Amino acid sequence: MAHNPKKELIRQKRRVRGGVRVPHYKNTADCATVELPVPGQVTIAMQQHIGRPCIPCVKKGDRVLVGDRVGDCTDGMCVPVHTGVSGQVTGITELLLPNGQSCQAVQIEADGQQTVSDAVCPPVVENREMFLQAVKDAGLVGLGGAGFPAYIKLNPGKPVDTLVVNAAECEPYITCDNREILENAQDIMRGVYAIRRYTDVQQVIFVVESNKPAAIRTLCDIAADSADTDNSVRVMRVASRYPRGAEKLTIYAATGRKVPPGGLPADVGCIVMNVTSVGTLGRYLQTGMPLVAKRLTVDGSAVQCPMNVRVPIGTAIKDVIAFAGGYAQEPGKLLMGGPMMGIALPDDTLPVLKQNNAILALNKQDAESPAFSACIRCGRCIKACPMGLQPVTVETDLRAENIGRLQKDGVQSCMECGCCAYVCPARRPLVQSMRLAKQALRR
């Protein structure tokens, strides 16, 4: 075979400071995605994106089909919500989300038939405006956890030249992006080239951590496809160091550009999309099926059978756990997301959201929080912070209620990655202090 330069990995532009080495625990990396049997009921939240919540567009007693729109909003920061099951709407209820917000939710009793709506058909896309409308109609948000509406991200109102596809997946345990690459390469490629065709993007850089060799080979094959006539789709391998997948760090490593404090990727000519988001877009353009299901990594020391499973959005977490064999032992902590940035859940009755990528159940021993002691002024938190902040100083200024100092501390740049608390020998609750400091500034 002739040497193909497009298959070569490119070097990262800049070395990223800070971060920590965490255990990978990628136990499910080789576990192919399995389908969850249709649950008996789903509860579909109207708030599954950054922005105003949707308003239910169905009522109790309505029959719905797979792909039907059940919530929508005319606000500019909103994307529609669809159902992944067919059945009957049994009510509109109030739902308390894991982040403490309350929103409406549509409850649907599934009929098990999974009848697809007549409205599900591939969108007609001939220009930029039609493309952005299709992205919105798909209900697509950032699937890496942020939930930012994708159609707004792809239309930043500023000149952009680079699409950075984030495939780092640096959190321990989580492997759903890895499985997306291995199982749906064609969808990813279709999404990438659609974005190139209908936006101003001139180059595409896949950023992936070095602990995913099979995914790296697959991404290199995507980059080497004959559709890439100008060799503008490349793959960059970065060191496996948390939180290498953070948006600003990924941009800096891939392009050498620094996003200013409070700024967005578009300010430096970039768009960053999670690799599963790109694959979901490619599938929607091919099939017309909106975002109605989500792949989750189900793992942790309290899970009987760790796996990657695709579930209808709105499925109760307890149904997902039951499909994974149930609890191997009584869980001490249940997390939505990874162990570093995930949100602790009060129970397993909450539904799966669009931006979920993992459900972790940890036994009581693993979930135990050690008692913290006085700061020993070692400076490890400062060295570990990828944003160059001083968490120990923020904590001190927070206790003193010195709002002016908190502003100067730059606390608003904190991404709440947890590196500071992870390395602290005194086990100080530094992440909680950073969150409280940001809340104090907002007030």
Buried (B, 14 or more C-beta within 10 A) or exposed (E): EEEEEBBEBEEBBBEBEBBBEBEBBBBBBEBEBEEBEBBBBBBBBBBBBBBBBBBBBBEEEBEBBBBBBBBBBEEEEBBBBBBBBBBBBBEBEEBEBBEEEEBBBBBBBBBEEBBBBEEBEEBEBEEBEEBBBBBBBBBBBBBBBBBBBBBBBBBBEEEBBBBBBBBBBBBBBBBBBBBBBBBBBBBBBBBBBBBBEBBBBEBBBBBBBBBBEEBBEBBBBBBBBEEBEEEBBBBBBBBBBBBBBBBBBBBBBBBEBEBEEEEBBBBBBBBBBBBBBBBBBBBBBBBBBBBBBBBBBBBBBBBBBBBBBBBBBBBBBBBBBBBBEEBBEEBBBBBBBBBBBBBEBEEBEBBBBBBBBBBBBBBEEBBEEEEEEEBEEEEBBBBBBBBEBBBBBBBBBBEEEBEEBBEEBBBBBBBBBBBBBBBBEBEBBBBEBBBBBBEBEEE
